[in-house]
Amino acid sequence: MIKISRLRWMGHVKRMNEYEISKRILEFKVEGKRRVGRPRLRWEDCVTNDIRKLGIKNWWIAAKDRDLWRRILKEAETRPGL
């Protein structure tokens, strides 16, 4: 349930206007170096893993079409092991 909600929110953010604060924060790239060691998982990394498990290609294009994105998420809800 959490993964589906996360994907639903990602589709919503992708359809947002480029000046919306949520979209700007999500697409913001931080300059500089990370700490030594294994990097912490970001929210976006979790979403990418969920999309990879579903086997969706070009998900950012599918997310812009609300009806298509909803159908994909409905199918994912029925799929065990997501």
PDB file with SEQRES, HELIX, SHEET and CRYST1 records, atoms N, CA, C and O in Angstrom:
SEQRES   1 A   82  MET ILE LYS ILE SER ARG LEU ARG TRP MET GLY HIS VAL          
SEQRES   2 A   82  LYS ARG MET ASN GLU TYR GLU ILE SER LYS ARG ILE LEU          
SEQRES   3 A   82  GLU PHE LYS VAL GLU GLY LYS ARG ARG VAL GLY ARG PRO          
SEQRES   4 A   82  ARG LEU ARG TRP GLU ASP CYS VAL THR ASN ASP ILE ARG          
SEQRES   5 A   82  LYS LEU GLY ILE LYS ASN TRP TRP ILE ALA ALA LYS ASP          
SEQRES   6 A   82  ARG ASP LEU TRP ARG ARG ILE LEU LYS GLU ALA GLU THR          
SEQRES   7 A   82  ARG PRO GLY LEU                                              
HELIX    1 AA1 ILE A    2  ARG A   15  1                                  14    
HELIX    2 AA2 ILE A   21  GLU A   27  1                                   7    
HELIX    3 AA3 TRP A   43  LEU A   54  1                                  12    
HELIX    4 AA4 TRP A   59  LYS A   64  1                                   6    
HELIX    5 AA5 ARG A   66  THR A   78  1                                  13    
CRYST1    1.000    1.000    1.000  90.00  90.00  90.00 P 1           1          
ATOM      1  N   MET A   1       0.821  -1.191   0.000  1.00  0.00           N  
ATOM      2  CA  MET A   1       0.000   0.000   0.000  1.00  0.00           C  
ATOM      3  C   MET A   1       0.869   1.261   0.000  1.00  0.00           C  
ATOM      4  O   MET A   1       0.563   2.235  -0.687  1.00  0.00           O  
ATOM      5  N   ILE A   2       1.939   1.232   0.766  1.00  0.00           N  
ATOM      6  CA  ILE A   2       2.824   2.400   0.831  1.00  0.00           C  
ATOM      7  C   ILE A   2       3.510   2.628  -0.507  1.00  0.00           C  
ATOM      8  O   ILE A   2       3.653   3.768  -0.949  1.00  0.00           O  
ATOM      9  N   LYS A   3       3.934   1.551  -1.150  1.00  0.00           N  
ATOM     10  CA  LYS A   3       4.617   1.687  -2.431  1.00  0.00           C  
ATOM     11  C   LYS A   3       3.704   2.254  -3.505  1.00  0.00           C  
ATOM     12  O   LYS A   3       4.133   3.080  -4.311  1.00  0.00           O  
ATOM     13  N   ILE A   4       2.450   1.820  -3.525  1.00  0.00           N  
ATOM     14  CA  ILE A   4       1.488   2.340  -4.496  1.00  0.00           C  
ATOM     15  C   ILE A   4       1.244   3.822  -4.240  1.00  0.00           C  
ATOM     16  O   ILE A   4       1.165   4.610  -5.182  1.00  0.00           O  
ATOM     17  N   SER A   5       1.126   4.202  -2.979  1.00  0.00           N  
ATOM     18  CA  SER A   5       0.920   5.615  -2.637  1.00  0.00           C  
ATOM     19  C   SER A   5       2.131   6.451  -3.049  1.00  0.00           C  
ATOM     20  O   SER A   5       1.989   7.582  -3.514  1.00  0.00           O  
ATOM     21  N   ARG A   6       3.310   5.884  -2.871  1.00  0.00           N  
ATOM     22  CA  ARG A   6       4.534   6.584  -3.256  1.00  0.00           C  
ATOM     23  C   ARG A   6       4.561   6.807  -4.774  1.00  0.00           C  
ATOM     24  O   ARG A   6       4.926   7.886  -5.241  1.00  0.00           O  
ATOM     25  N   LEU A   7       4.175   5.785  -5.534  1.00  0.00           N  
ATOM     26  CA  LEU A   7       4.133   5.914  -6.991  1.00  0.00           C  
ATOM     27  C   LEU A   7       3.048   6.888  -7.429  1.00  0.00           C  
ATOM     28  O   LEU A   7       3.240   7.642  -8.383  1.00  0.00           O  
ATOM     29  N   ARG A   8       1.912   6.878  -6.740  1.00  0.00           N  
ATOM     30  CA  ARG A   8       0.826   7.803  -7.058  1.00  0.00           C  
ATOM     31  C   ARG A   8       1.300   9.250  -6.863  1.00  0.00           C  
ATOM     32  O   ARG A   8       1.021  10.113  -7.695  1.00  0.00           O  
ATOM     33  N   TRP A   9       2.015   9.511  -5.761  1.00  0.00           N  
ATOM     34  CA  TRP A   9       2.522  10.851  -5.493  1.00  0.00           C  
ATOM     35  C   TRP A   9       3.567  11.252  -6.534  1.00  0.00           C  
ATOM     36  O   TRP A   9       3.595  12.406  -6.961  1.00  0.00           O  
ATOM     37  N   MET A  10       4.420  10.323  -6.945  1.00  0.00           N  
ATOM     38  CA  MET A  10       5.433  10.635  -7.951  1.00  0.00           C  
ATOM     39  C   MET A  10       4.784  11.049  -9.269  1.00  0.00           C  
ATOM     40  O   MET A  10       5.243  11.985  -9.925  1.00  0.00           O  
ATOM     41  N   GLY A  11       3.715  10.349  -9.654  1.00  0.00           N  
ATOM     42  CA  GLY A  11       2.992  10.732 -10.865  1.00  0.00           C  
ATOM     43  C   GLY A  11       2.381  12.113 -10.727  1.00  0.00           C  
ATOM     44  O   GLY A  11       2.397  12.897 -11.676  1.00  0.00           O  
ATOM     45  N   HIS A  12       1.849  12.418  -9.566  1.00  0.00           N  
ATOM     46  CA  HIS A  12       1.262  13.730  -9.309  1.00  0.00           C  
ATOM     47  C   HIS A  12       2.316  14.829  -9.429  1.00  0.00           C  
ATOM     48  O   HIS A  12       2.066  15.874 -10.029  1.00  0.00           O  
ATOM     49  N   VAL A  13       3.482  14.591  -8.862  1.00  0.00           N  
ATOM     50  CA  VAL A  13       4.551  15.588  -8.911  1.00  0.00           C  
ATOM     51  C   VAL A  13       5.058  15.767 -10.337  1.00  0.00           C  
ATOM     52  O   VAL A  13       5.361  16.888 -10.743  1.00  0.00           O  
ATOM     53  N   LYS A  14       5.154  14.688 -11.099  1.00  0.00           N  
ATOM     54  CA  LYS A  14       5.626  14.796 -12.486  1.00  0.00           C  
ATOM     55  C   LYS A  14       4.672  15.617 -13.346  1.00  0.00           C  
ATOM     56  O   LYS A  14       5.100  16.258 -14.305  1.00  0.00           O  
ATOM     57  N   ARG A  15       3.382  15.603 -13.011  1.00  0.00           N  
ATOM     58  CA  ARG A  15       2.406  16.382 -13.774  1.00  0.00           C  
ATOM     59  C   ARG A  15       2.323  17.839 -13.323  1.00  0.00           C  
ATOM     60  O   ARG A  15       1.660  18.649 -13.972  1.00  0.00           O  
ATOM     61  N   MET A  16       2.987  18.179 -12.220  1.00  0.00           N  
ATOM     62  CA  MET A  16       2.926  19.541 -11.682  1.00  0.00           C  
ATOM     63  C   MET A  16       3.614  20.539 -12.599  1.00  0.00           C  
ATOM     64  O   MET A  16       4.441  20.197 -13.444  1.00  0.00           O  
ATOM     65  N   ASN A  17       3.225  21.802 -12.386  1.00  0.00           N  
ATOM     66  CA  ASN A  17       3.872  22.915 -13.049  1.00  0.00           C  
ATOM     67  C   ASN A  17       5.322  22.976 -12.562  1.00  0.00           C  
ATOM     68  O   ASN A  17       5.597  22.638 -11.411  1.00  0.00           O  
ATOM     69  N   GLU A  18       6.236  23.396 -13.408  1.00  0.00           N  
ATOM     70  CA  GLU A  18       7.653  23.398 -13.034  1.00  0.00           C  
ATOM     71  C   GLU A  18       7.983  24.394 -11.931  1.00  0.00           C  
ATOM     72  O   GLU A  18       9.070  24.333 -11.356  1.00  0.00           O  
ATOM     73  N   TYR A  19       7.070  25.307 -11.624  1.00  0.00           N  
ATOM     74  CA  TYR A  19       7.321  26.300 -10.580  1.00  0.00           C  
ATOM     75  C   TYR A  19       6.767  25.884  -9.218  1.00  0.00           C  
ATOM     76  O   TYR A  19       6.971  26.596  -8.235  1.00  0.00           O  
ATOM     77  N   GLU A  20       6.078  24.760  -9.141  1.00  0.00           N  
ATOM     78  CA  GLU A  20       5.555  24.273  -7.863  1.00  0.00           C  
ATOM     79  C   GLU A  20       6.721  23.867  -6.965  1.00  0.00           C  
ATOM     80  O   GLU A  20       7.695  23.270  -7.425  1.00  0.00           O  
ATOM     81  N   ILE A  21       6.610  24.192  -5.702  1.00  0.00           N  
ATOM     82  CA  ILE A  21       7.710  23.946  -4.762  1.00  0.00           C  
ATOM     83  C   ILE A  21       8.011  22.452  -4.615  1.00  0.00           C  
ATOM     84  O   ILE A  21       9.174  22.071  -4.479  1.00  0.00           O  
ATOM     85  N   SER A  22       6.980  21.603  -4.639  1.00  0.00           N  
ATOM     86  CA  SER A  22       7.207  20.157  -4.500  1.00  0.00           C  
ATOM     87  C   SER A  22       8.038  19.619  -5.649  1.00  0.00           C  
ATOM     88  O   SER A  22       8.934  18.799  -5.443  1.00  0.00           O  
ATOM     89  N   LYS A  23       7.749  20.070  -6.846  1.00  0.00           N  
ATOM     90  CA  LYS A  23       8.494  19.597  -8.009  1.00  0.00           C  
ATOM     91  C   LYS A  23       9.918  20.138  -7.995  1.00  0.00           C  
ATOM     92  O   LYS A  23      10.859  19.421  -8.336  1.00  0.00           O  
ATOM     93  N   ARG A  24      10.081  21.381  -7.608  1.00  0.00           N  
ATOM     94  CA  ARG A  24      11.416  21.967  -7.555  1.00  0.00           C  
ATOM     95  C   ARG A  24      12.288  21.259  -6.535  1.00  0.00           C  
ATOM     96  O   ARG A  24      13.474  21.037  -6.779  1.00  0.00           O  
ATOM     97  N   ILE A  25      11.708  20.898  -5.384  1.00  0.00           N  
ATOM     98  CA  ILE A  25      12.468  20.192  -4.360  1.00  0.00           C  
ATOM     99  C   ILE A  25      12.847  18.797  -4.832  1.00  0.00           C  
ATOM    100  O   ILE A  25      13.975  18.353  -4.615  1.00  0.00           O  
ATOM    101  N   LEU A  26      11.910  18.100  -5.480  1.00  0.00           N  
ATOM    102  CA  LEU A  26      12.185  16.745  -5.940  1.00  0.00           C  
ATOM    103  C   LEU A  26      13.281  16.715  -6.999  1.00  0.00           C  
ATOM    104  O   LEU A  26      14.108  15.803  -7.006  1.00  0.00           O  
ATOM    105  N   GLU A  27      13.297  17.699  -7.889  1.00  0.00           N  
ATOM    106  CA  GLU A  27      14.251  17.708  -8.992  1.00  0.00           C  
ATOM    107  C   GLU A  27      15.531  18.476  -8.679  1.00  0.00           C  
ATOM    108  O   GLU A  27      16.399  18.598  -9.543  1.00  0.00           O  
ATOM    109  N   PHE A  28      15.664  18.997  -7.461  1.00  0.00           N  
ATOM    110  CA  PHE A  28      16.831  19.763  -7.066  1.00  0.00           C  
ATOM    111  C   PHE A  28      18.052  18.853  -6.957  1.00  0.00           C  
ATOM    112  O   PHE A  28      17.974  17.774  -6.369  1.00  0.00           O  
ATOM    113  N   LYS A  29      19.154  19.277  -7.510  1.00  0.00           N  
ATOM    114  CA  LYS A  29      20.403  18.524  -7.439  1.00  0.00           C  
ATOM    115  C   LYS A  29      21.375  19.266  -6.527  1.00  0.00           C  
ATOM    116  O   LYS A  29      21.680  20.438  -6.751  1.00  0.00           O  
ATOM    117  N   VAL A  30      21.854  18.578  -5.509  1.00  0.00           N  
ATOM    118  CA  VAL A  30      22.763  19.172  -4.531  1.00  0.00           C  
ATOM    119  C   VAL A  30      24.186  19.061  -5.049  1.00  0.00           C  
ATOM    120  O   VAL A  30      24.608  18.009  -5.531  1.00  0.00           O  
ATOM    121  N   GLU A  31      24.909  20.144  -4.943  1.00  0.00           N  
ATOM    122  CA  GLU A  31      26.316  20.159  -5.349  1.00  0.00           C  
ATOM    123  C   GLU A  31      27.175  19.682  -4.181  1.00  0.00           C  
ATOM    124  O   GLU A  31      26.773  19.791  -3.023  1.00  0.00           O  
ATOM    125  N   GLY A  32      28.338  19.162  -4.484  1.00  0.00           N  
ATOM    126  CA  GLY A  32      29.264  18.763  -3.437  1.00  0.00           C  
ATOM    127  C   GLY A  32      29.435  17.265  -3.365  1.00  0.00           C  
ATOM    128  O   GLY A  32      28.931  16.515  -4.202  1.00  0.00           O  
ATOM    129  N   LYS A  33      30.164  16.846  -2.339  1.00  0.00           N  
ATOM    130  CA  LYS A  33      30.468  15.437  -2.170  1.00  0.00           C  
ATOM    131  C   LYS A  33      29.648  14.844  -1.037  1.00  0.00           C  
ATOM    132  O   LYS A  33      29.208  15.548  -0.129  1.00  0.00           O  
ATOM    133  N   ARG A  34      29.456  13.541  -1.110  1.00  0.00           N  
ATOM    134  CA  ARG A  34      28.787  12.814  -0.040  1.00  0.00           C  
ATOM    135  C   ARG A  34      29.829  12.257   0.920  1.00  0.00           C  
ATOM    136  O   ARG A  34      31.026  12.256   0.634  1.00  0.00           O  
ATOM    137  N   ARG A  35      29.354  11.791   2.052  1.00  0.00           N  
ATOM    138  CA  ARG A  35      30.238  11.168   3.021  1.00  0.00           C  
ATOM    139  C   ARG A  35      30.800   9.861   2.480  1.00  0.00           C  
ATOM    140  O   ARG A  35      30.266   9.282   1.535  1.00  0.00           O  
ATOM    141  N   VAL A  36      31.873   9.415   3.089  1.00  0.00           N  
ATOM    142  CA  VAL A  36      32.483   8.144   2.728  1.00  0.00           C  
ATOM    143  C   VAL A  36      31.574   7.018   3.219  1.00  0.00           C  
ATOM    144  O   VAL A  36      30.958   7.121   4.280  1.00  0.00           O  
ATOM    145  N   GLY A  37      31.500   5.946   2.435  1.00  0.00           N  
ATOM    146  CA  GLY A  37      30.685   4.801   2.822  1.00  0.00           C  
ATOM    147  C   GLY A  37      29.463   4.668   1.928  1.00  0.00           C  
ATOM    148  O   GLY A  37      29.321   5.353   0.914  1.00  0.00           O  
ATOM    149  N   ARG A  38      28.596   3.768   2.338  1.00  0.00           N  
ATOM    150  CA  ARG A  38      27.380   3.532   1.559  1.00  0.00           C  
ATOM    151  C   ARG A  38      26.454   4.743   1.661  1.00  0.00           C  
ATOM    152  O   ARG A  38      26.149   5.193   2.765  1.00  0.00           O  
ATOM    153  N   PRO A  39      26.001   5.278   0.514  1.00  0.00           N  
ATOM    154  CA  PRO A  39      25.109   6.434   0.567  1.00  0.00           C  
ATOM    155  C   PRO A  39      23.726   6.047   1.098  1.00  0.00           C  
ATOM    156  O   PRO A  39      23.255   4.934   0.864  1.00  0.00           O  
ATOM    157  N   ARG A  40      23.095   6.954   1.796  1.00  0.00           N  
ATOM    158  CA  ARG A  40      21.751   6.723   2.295  1.00  0.00           C  
ATOM    159  C   ARG A  40      20.773   6.688   1.127  1.00  0.00           C  
ATOM    160  O   ARG A  40      20.949   7.371   0.118  1.00  0.00           O  
ATOM    161  N   LEU A  41      19.742   5.870   1.296  1.00  0.00           N  
ATOM    162  CA  LEU A  41      18.712   5.817   0.267  1.00  0.00           C  
ATOM    163  C   LEU A  41      17.869   7.079   0.310  1.00  0.00           C  
ATOM    164  O   LEU A  41      17.478   7.553   1.377  1.00  0.00           O  
ATOM    165  N   ARG A  42      17.600   7.606  -0.859  1.00  0.00           N  
ATOM    166  CA  ARG A  42      16.720   8.756  -0.973  1.00  0.00           C  
ATOM    167  C   ARG A  42      15.323   8.256  -1.318  1.00  0.00           C  
ATOM    168  O   ARG A  42      15.151   7.108  -1.726  1.00  0.00           O  
ATOM    169  N   TRP A  43      14.344   9.110  -1.155  1.00  0.00           N  
ATOM    170  CA  TRP A  43      12.961   8.782  -1.486  1.00  0.00           C  
ATOM    171  C   TRP A  43      12.875   8.413  -2.961  1.00  0.00           C  
ATOM    172  O   TRP A  43      12.179   7.468  -3.333  1.00  0.00           O  
ATOM    173  N   GLU A  44      13.573   9.153  -3.786  1.00  0.00           N  
ATOM    174  CA  GLU A  44      13.557   8.916  -5.224  1.00  0.00           C  
ATOM    175  C   GLU A  44      14.163   7.551  -5.574  1.00  0.00           C  
ATOM    176  O   GLU A  44      13.722   6.908  -6.526  1.00  0.00           O  
ATOM    177  N   ASP A  45      15.161   7.109  -4.820  1.00  0.00           N  
ATOM    178  CA  ASP A  45      15.749   5.782  -5.039  1.00  0.00           C  
ATOM    179  C   ASP A  45      14.725   4.682  -4.782  1.00  0.00           C  
ATOM    180  O   ASP A  45      14.666   3.695  -5.516  1.00  0.00           O  
ATOM    181  N   CYS A  46      13.919   4.857  -3.735  1.00  0.00           N  
ATOM    182  CA  CYS A  46      12.876   3.875  -3.429  1.00  0.00           C  
ATOM    183  C   CYS A  46      11.835   3.824  -4.541  1.00  0.00           C  
ATOM    184  O   CYS A  46      11.385   2.743  -4.923  1.00  0.00           O  
ATOM    185  N   VAL A  47      11.454   4.977  -5.056  1.00  0.00           N  
ATOM    186  CA  VAL A  47      10.481   5.028  -6.156  1.00  0.00           C  
ATOM    187  C   VAL A  47      11.055   4.360  -7.401  1.00  0.00           C  
ATOM    188  O   VAL A  47      10.356   3.615  -8.088  1.00  0.00           O  
ATOM    189  N   THR A  48      12.312   4.623  -7.689  1.00  0.00           N  
ATOM    190  CA  THR A  48      12.959   4.008  -8.856  1.00  0.00           C  
ATOM    191  C   THR A  48      12.986   2.489  -8.729  1.00  0.00           C  
ATOM    192  O   THR A  48      12.757   1.784  -9.711  1.00  0.00           O  
ATOM    193  N   ASN A  49      13.261   1.984  -7.543  1.00  0.00           N  
ATOM    194  CA  ASN A  49      13.253   0.535  -7.324  1.00  0.00           C  
ATOM    195  C   ASN A  49      11.850  -0.046  -7.519  1.00  0.00           C  
ATOM    196  O   ASN A  49      11.696  -1.115  -8.109  1.00  0.00           O  
ATOM    197  N   ASP A  50      10.832   0.654  -7.026  1.00  0.00           N  
ATOM    198  CA  ASP A  50       9.454   0.191  -7.208  1.00  0.00           C  
ATOM    199  C   ASP A  50       9.078   0.137  -8.685  1.00  0.00           C  
ATOM    200  O   ASP A  50       8.438  -0.813  -9.136  1.00  0.00           O  
ATOM    201  N   ILE A  51       9.478   1.153  -9.428  1.00  0.00           N  
ATOM    202  CA  ILE A  51       9.180   1.200 -10.863  1.00  0.00           C  
ATOM    203  C   ILE A  51       9.916   0.080 -11.594  1.00  0.00           C  
ATOM    204  O   ILE A  51       9.370  -0.538 -12.507  1.00  0.00           O  
ATOM    205  N   ARG A  52      11.154  -0.174 -11.190  1.00  0.00           N  
ATOM    206  CA  ARG A  52      11.936  -1.248 -11.810  1.00  0.00           C  
ATOM    207  C   ARG A  52      11.280  -2.603 -11.567  1.00  0.00           C  
ATOM    208  O   ARG A  52      11.251  -3.452 -12.458  1.00  0.00           O  
ATOM    209  N   LYS A  53      10.746  -2.806 -10.340  1.00  0.00           N  
ATOM    210  CA  LYS A  53      10.063  -4.064 -10.028  1.00  0.00           C  
ATOM    211  C   LYS A  53       8.812  -4.249 -10.880  1.00  0.00           C  
ATOM    212  O   LYS A  53       8.466  -5.373 -11.243  1.00  0.00           O  
ATOM    213  N   LEU A  54       8.140  -3.157 -11.195  1.00  0.00           N  
ATOM    214  CA  LEU A  54       6.948  -3.238 -12.041  1.00  0.00           C  
ATOM    215  C   LEU A  54       7.297  -3.474 -13.507  1.00  0.00           C  
ATOM    216  O   LEU A  54       6.461  -3.957 -14.270  1.00  0.00           O  
ATOM    217  N   GLY A  55       8.515  -3.141 -13.905  1.00  0.00           N  
ATOM    218  CA  GLY A  55       8.941  -3.332 -15.286  1.00  0.00           C  
ATOM    219  C   GLY A  55       8.421  -2.264 -16.221  1.00  0.00           C  
ATOM    220  O   GLY A  55       8.180  -2.536 -17.397  1.00  0.00           O  
ATOM    221  N   ILE A  56       8.242  -1.049 -15.719  1.00  0.00           N  
ATOM    222  CA  ILE A  56       7.726   0.050 -16.532  1.00  0.00           C  
ATOM    223  C   ILE A  56       8.895   0.743 -17.216  1.00  0.00           C  
ATOM    224  O   ILE A  56       9.855   1.152 -16.564  1.00  0.00           O  
ATOM    225  N   LYS A  57       8.808   0.868 -18.521  1.00  0.00           N  
ATOM    226  CA  LYS A  57       9.799   1.602 -19.298  1.00  0.00           C  
ATOM    227  C   LYS A  57       9.261   3.009 -19.545  1.00  0.00           C  
ATOM    228  O   LYS A  57       8.057   3.192 -19.721  1.00  0.00           O  
ATOM    229  N   ASN A  58      10.135   3.987 -19.559  1.00  0.00           N  
ATOM    230  CA  ASN A  58       9.764   5.387 -19.789  1.00  0.00           C  
ATOM    231  C   ASN A  58       8.627   5.819 -18.881  1.00  0.00           C  
ATOM    232  O   ASN A  58       7.619   6.349 -19.350  1.00  0.00           O  
ATOM    233  N   TRP A  59       8.785   5.593 -17.577  1.00  0.00           N  
ATOM    234  CA  TRP A  59       7.724   5.865 -16.625  1.00  0.00           C  
ATOM    235  C   TRP A  59       7.371   7.345 -16.552  1.00  0.00           C  
ATOM    236  O   TRP A  59       6.223   7.685 -16.266  1.00  0.00           O  
ATOM    237  N   TRP A  60       8.333   8.237 -16.802  1.00  0.00           N  
ATOM    238  CA  TRP A  60       8.063   9.671 -16.704  1.00  0.00           C  
ATOM    239  C   TRP A  60       7.092  10.121 -17.791  1.00  0.00           C  
ATOM    240  O   TRP A  60       6.363  11.095 -17.605  1.00  0.00           O  
ATOM    241  N   ILE A  61       7.078   9.422 -18.918  1.00  0.00           N  
ATOM    242  CA  ILE A  61       6.104   9.727 -19.973  1.00  0.00           C  
ATOM    243  C   ILE A  61       4.736   9.179 -19.576  1.00  0.00           C  
ATOM    244  O   ILE A  61       3.718   9.842 -19.775  1.00  0.00           O  
ATOM    245  N   ALA A  62       4.710   7.981 -19.022  1.00  0.00           N  
ATOM    246  CA  ALA A  62       3.448   7.383 -18.577  1.00  0.00           C  
ATOM    247  C   ALA A  62       2.838   8.185 -17.436  1.00  0.00           C  
ATOM    248  O   ALA A  62       1.615   8.297 -17.353  1.00  0.00           O  
ATOM    249  N   ALA A  63       3.659   8.744 -16.558  1.00  0.00           N  
ATOM    250  CA  ALA A  63       3.156   9.502 -15.409  1.00  0.00           C  
ATOM    251  C   ALA A  63       2.485  10.799 -15.838  1.00  0.00           C  
ATOM    252  O   ALA A  63       1.615  11.306 -15.130  1.00  0.00           O  
ATOM    253  N   LYS A  64       2.874  11.337 -16.978  1.00  0.00           N  
ATOM    254  CA  LYS A  64       2.262  12.581 -17.448  1.00  0.00           C  
ATOM    255  C   LYS A  64       0.844  12.363 -17.969  1.00  0.00           C  
ATOM    256  O   LYS A  64       0.049  13.301 -18.013  1.00  0.00           O  
ATOM    257  N   ASP A  65       0.527  11.139 -18.361  1.00  0.00           N  
ATOM    258  CA  ASP A  65      -0.835  10.790 -18.781  1.00  0.00           C  
ATOM    259  C   ASP A  65      -1.551  10.196 -17.569  1.00  0.00           C  
ATOM    260  O   ASP A  65      -1.298   9.051 -17.194  1.00  0.00           O  
ATOM    261  N   ARG A  66      -2.436  10.970 -16.964  1.00  0.00           N  
ATOM    262  CA  ARG A  66      -3.068  10.582 -15.699  1.00  0.00           C  
ATOM    263  C   ARG A  66      -3.825   9.262 -15.807  1.00  0.00           C  
ATOM    264  O   ARG A  66      -3.710   8.408 -14.928  1.00  0.00           O  
ATOM    265  N   ASP A  67      -4.601   9.089 -16.885  1.00  0.00           N  
ATOM    266  CA  ASP A  67      -5.396   7.863 -17.034  1.00  0.00           C  
ATOM    267  C   ASP A  67      -4.507   6.634 -17.177  1.00  0.00           C  
ATOM    268  O   ASP A  67      -4.775   5.599 -16.568  1.00  0.00           O  
ATOM    269  N   LEU A  68      -3.451   6.742 -17.978  1.00  0.00           N  
ATOM    270  CA  LEU A  68      -2.516   5.629 -18.151  1.00  0.00           C  
ATOM    271  C   LEU A  68      -1.821   5.306 -16.829  1.00  0.00           C  
ATOM    272  O   LEU A  68      -1.669   4.135 -16.482  1.00  0.00           O  
ATOM    273  N   TRP A  69      -1.398   6.333 -16.091  1.00  0.00           N  
ATOM    274  CA  TRP A  69      -0.710   6.120 -14.817  1.00  0.00           C  
ATOM    275  C   TRP A  69      -1.634   5.436 -13.809  1.00  0.00           C  
ATOM    276  O   TRP A  69      -1.196   4.562 -13.061  1.00  0.00           O  
ATOM    277  N   ARG A  70      -2.907   5.829 -13.787  1.00  0.00           N  
ATOM    278  CA  ARG A  70      -3.866   5.188 -12.883  1.00  0.00           C  
ATOM    279  C   ARG A  70      -4.063   3.719 -13.231  1.00  0.00           C  
ATOM    280  O   ARG A  70      -4.162   2.875 -12.340  1.00  0.00           O  
ATOM    281  N   ARG A  71      -4.121   3.409 -14.532  1.00  0.00           N  
ATOM    282  CA  ARG A  71      -4.262   2.007 -14.949  1.00  0.00           C  
ATOM    283  C   ARG A  71      -3.045   1.191 -14.533  1.00  0.00           C  
ATOM    284  O   ARG A  71      -3.181   0.052 -14.086  1.00  0.00           O  
ATOM    285  N   ILE A  72      -1.865   1.765 -14.677  1.00  0.00           N  
ATOM    286  CA  ILE A  72      -0.643   1.075 -14.280  1.00  0.00           C  
ATOM    287  C   ILE A  72      -0.659   0.801 -12.778  1.00  0.00           C  
ATOM    288  O   ILE A  72      -0.285  -0.288 -12.343  1.00  0.00           O  
ATOM    289  N   LEU A  73      -1.087   1.776 -11.989  1.00  0.00           N  
ATOM    290  CA  LEU A  73      -1.120   1.602 -10.538  1.00  0.00           C  
ATOM    291  C   LEU A  73      -2.197   0.607 -10.115  1.00  0.00           C  
ATOM    292  O   LEU A  73      -1.994  -0.146  -9.163  1.00  0.00           O  
ATOM    293  N   LYS A  74      -3.337   0.591 -10.805  1.00  0.00           N  
ATOM    294  CA  LYS A  74      -4.379  -0.397 -10.500  1.00  0.00           C  
ATOM    295  C   LYS A  74      -3.863  -1.801 -10.762  1.00  0.00           C  
ATOM    296  O   LYS A  74      -4.119  -2.720  -9.983  1.00  0.00           O  
ATOM    297  N   GLU A  75      -3.134  -1.966 -11.862  1.00  0.00           N  
ATOM    298  CA  GLU A  75      -2.541  -3.271 -12.182  1.00  0.00           C  
ATOM    299  C   GLU A  75      -1.503  -3.661 -11.129  1.00  0.00           C  
ATOM    300  O   GLU A  75      -1.405  -4.826 -10.744  1.00  0.00           O  
ATOM    301  N   ALA A  76      -0.728  -2.674 -10.667  1.00  0.00           N  
ATOM    302  CA  ALA A  76       0.302  -2.954  -9.665  1.00  0.00           C  
ATOM    303  C   ALA A  76      -0.309  -3.356  -8.323  1.00  0.00           C  
ATOM    304  O   ALA A  76       0.291  -4.134  -7.582  1.00  0.00           O  
ATOM    305  N   GLU A  77      -1.497  -2.835  -8.001  1.00  0.00           N  
ATOM    306  CA  GLU A  77      -2.168  -3.196  -6.749  1.00  0.00           C  
ATOM    307  C   GLU A  77      -2.536  -4.684  -6.712  1.00  0.00           C  
ATOM    308  O   GLU A  77      -2.525  -5.308  -5.651  1.00  0.00           O  
ATOM    309  N   THR A  78      -2.857  -5.235  -7.867  1.00  0.00           N  
ATOM    310  CA  THR A  78      -3.248  -6.641  -7.932  1.00  0.00           C  
ATOM    311  C   THR A  78      -2.049  -7.570  -7.993  1.00  0.00           C  
ATOM    312  O   THR A  78      -2.181  -8.774  -7.771  1.00  0.00           O  
ATOM    313  N   ARG A  79      -0.893  -7.025  -8.289  1.00  0.00           N  
ATOM    314  CA  ARG A  79       0.317  -7.833  -8.445  1.00  0.00           C  
ATOM    315  C   ARG A  79       0.930  -8.134  -7.081  1.00  0.00           C  
ATOM    316  O   ARG A  79       1.245  -7.208  -6.333  1.00  0.00           O  
ATOM    317  N   PRO A  80       1.102  -9.396  -6.749  1.00  0.00           N  
ATOM    318  CA  PRO A  80       1.712  -9.727  -5.447  1.00  0.00           C  
ATOM    319  C   PRO A  80       3.223  -9.495  -5.482  1.00  0.00           C  
ATOM    320  O   PRO A  80       3.866  -9.645  -6.522  1.00  0.00           O  
ATOM    321  N   GLY A  81       3.767  -9.130  -4.338  1.00  0.00           N  
ATOM    322  CA  GLY A  81       5.212  -9.023  -4.216  1.00  0.00           C  
ATOM    323  C   GLY A  81       5.824  -7.711  -4.654  1.00  0.00           C  
ATOM    324  O   GLY A  81       7.041  -7.629  -4.815  1.00  0.00           O  
ATOM    325  N   LEU A  82       5.030  -6.698  -4.847  1.00  0.00           N  
ATOM    326  CA  LEU A  82       5.585  -5.412  -5.241  1.00  0.00           C  
ATOM    327  C   LEU A  82       6.284  -4.754  -4.111  1.00  0.00           C  
ATOM    328  O   LEU A  82       6.814  -3.655  -4.268  1.00  0.00           O  
TER     329      LEU A  82                                                      
END                                                                             
